[in-house]
Amino acid sequence: MSGWTAKRFWKDVRTEAVEGGYAVYLDARPIRSPAKRPLVLPTVAMAEAVAAEWAAVDKVVDPGVMPVTRSANAAIDKVAVQFGEVAALIAAYGGSDLLCYRAEGPEELVRAQAEAWDPLLDWASDTYGAPLVTTVGVIPVAQSPESLTRLSAPLFSASAFELTALHDLVSLTGSLVLGLAATCDAFEPETIWRLSRIDEDWQAAQWGEDEEAAHAAARKHDAFLHARHFWEISALRA
């Protein structure tokens, strides 16, 4: 059975412990991924979240309102089968991290970036032993290979489910440092998101907010919060 059956046929949804994790059953049938792999989930919390999405289906399955199921499918069908490539893709953000590229002016923006981003770079240096250098403008600046290796280590030691969350946390913020910080309980997700939007928010304050850009930002914000939630329910402590 494909996990993306077009119409509801089941009456009951339940979770059950299976080898390697937890499965969700529609009546007696276990959900499978679109590639027909068993949808074995790492935590009770994730299994319950997936079960709730399937229980909420009325007549027709709509993946657009089933974000946890979508992310779990991606972890199993995409990330797990090309784990090294995905981890390397995310790690590359460290070499051009948003926090390292500062505006030449005006002074208010320069100050806002420094006040917002310098503490996160200090955190990365203290936490991972990975100091990064900053520059003005967009010309690439070389980072220490040792720092980049240390920053990328958590990616390669993550589970496929955690790496799925990290992919979105990093790509949506444009920063490996912010993506890693988003997985740390010391930082509020909304704070991390705000720090990733310093430039955009400053521009909007100066020139007014573009409606289309605001809608796009809202969609990215929702996706970021979902990725943070998916990280939480991916962790074995959940």
N, C-alpha and C positions, 0 to 999 in steps of 0.2 A: 504494500500500500504506500502510495506517495503521501508525504506530509502535506502537500498542497492540493488535496481533493477539492474539487470545485464546489460541491454542495454538502451540507451537513447530512450525515447518515446515522450518526451515533446518538445515543441517549445519555450515556454516562462518561465522565472523564475522571481518571484516577491516576495516581502516581504509585510507583513500586520500585523498591530497591532491586537492582540487577547487578550482574558482574560489571565492575568498572564505574558504577554510579547509580543513576536513577532514570527510569523510563516513564513516559506518559502514555497511558492507554486510552483509546477511544473504544468504549465497550471492551472487547477482548483483544483489540488490535493495537500493537505498539506503533506510535508515530515513527515514521522514517523521514529522513531528509529528502530534498528533491532528487539527490543522486541515489536514493534508495538505501542509504546507510542507516543503521540503527541510530536513533536520536537518543544517545546515552549522555545524560547531563551530569556535571560534576558535583552538584550540591542539591540538597532538598529545596533550598530557596529558589534555585533556577527551575527545578522541576515543577514546583508549585506555581511559579510565574507563567511558565509555558502552559500548564494545565488550565490556569485561569483564562488565558487568551482563547484556548480552544473551547472552554465551557461557555464563553461569552459569544461564540459564533451563533448567529441567528439562523440564516438559511444558506448563505453563500460565504465561503472562506475569503476573507480580504486580508492578504499579507500586509497591506498598508497600515492596519491597526493591530498588528501582532509583532511588535518590535523585538521582543525577547526571543520568540520563535525564529524570526529572521536572522538575528545575530547568532543564535545557536546553530542554525543551518550553515551560516557562513563559516563558523568555527570548524565544523565537521567536514564540510564539503570543499572548502577553499583553503583556510588557514592551515589546518592540520596536514593537508597533503602537500603544501609548499611552505612549510614553517620557516625554513632558513631564508628563503627569498623574501617573505613578508617581514621577518625581523630585520633583515638588512635594509629593506626599503624604509622602515620606520627609523632605523638607526641613522640613516643618511640625513635626517632632519637636524641632527646634532651639529653637522658641519656647516649648516647655514641657519642656525637657530634664530628665530624672530628676536629673541631678547638681546642678541649680540649686535643688531644693526640699528643704529640710532640716527635720528634726524639731525640735519645740520642746523635747523632752526624751524620756527621761531623759538625763543628762549623758553616760553611756557611749555611747549611740547617737549623740548629737550629735558627740562626739569621733571615733567610728568613721567617720561620714560625712565629716567634714572631712579626716581622715587619708587616707581612700581616694579621695575625689573631688576635693579641691583640686588635687592634682598633675595630674589629667587636664584640669581647666579651665585650668591654667597651660599645659599642653601645647597645647591648642586655641588659646589666645591666642598662644603663641609660633609655632606651626606655620602657622596660618591668618590670624593677625592678627585674631582673632575673640574678644575677651574677652566673657564672659557674667557677668551678675550673679546672685547667689544671694538666696534669701529663706527665711523661716521659715514653715512651714505650706503650705497648698495654694492660697492666693489667687494668681492669675496675676500674674507680674511681667513688665513689658515689657523686651524685649531690644533692643539696638541693631540697627536695620535693616542697617547696614553689616556687623556681625558675622554676622548671619543669612545675608546674601548671600554672604559669604566662606566660611562653613561649608557652604553648599549648592552651591558651585561644583564640588566634586569629583563631585557626583551628576550634574550636567548634562553633565559631560565624560566620564563613564564609558561603557563599552559596555553594550549591553542585558544581556549576561551578567554583567558586574560589577554592574550596577544590581540585577539579580535577587538577587545575593548580599547587596548592601547593604540591600535591603528587609528581609531577614530579620535581618541583623545589628543593624539599628537597631530594628526593631519588637520583637524578642525581648528586647532590653536596655532598651527604653524611652528610649534616649538616642542622639541623633545623634552626640554626641562619642564615646561608647563604640563606636558602630558604625564610625565613621571610624578610631578607634584600632585596632579589630580588623583592619583592612586593613594596618596598619603592622607591619613586621617587628620593630620595637623592643618590641612587646608580645606576650606569650604569650596565646593564646586563652583558656586557663583563667584567667589573671589578669583579663582583661576580663570574663569571665562571673562570676567571684567578685565583682568590683566592682559588677556590676549587681544582685547579690543581697544587698547589705549589710542592707537592711531585713528581708527575709525570713529571712535566716540569724540575725539578732539576735532576731527574734520566736521562731524555733524554739528557740534556745538558752534563752530565758526560759520558754517555755510548753510546750516539747515539739513534736515534728514530727508534723503531720497526715499520715497515710498517703496519702490521696488527693492532697493538695498535693505531697507528695514525688514521687509518680509523675508528676504534671503537670510538676513542675520537671525531672525526669529527661528527659522527652520534649522539653522546650524546650532543655535542655542539649545533647541529641543534635542537635536541629535547628540550634542555634547552631554547633556544631562542623562540621556539614555545610556550612552557609553559608560558614564561614571556608575550608573546603577548596574549595568551589566558586569562591570569589574567587581562590584561589591558582591553580587550573587554568584560570581565565578570562583571566588576565593573559597578554599576548603574550610575556612573557619565559619562560612555562612551557614 
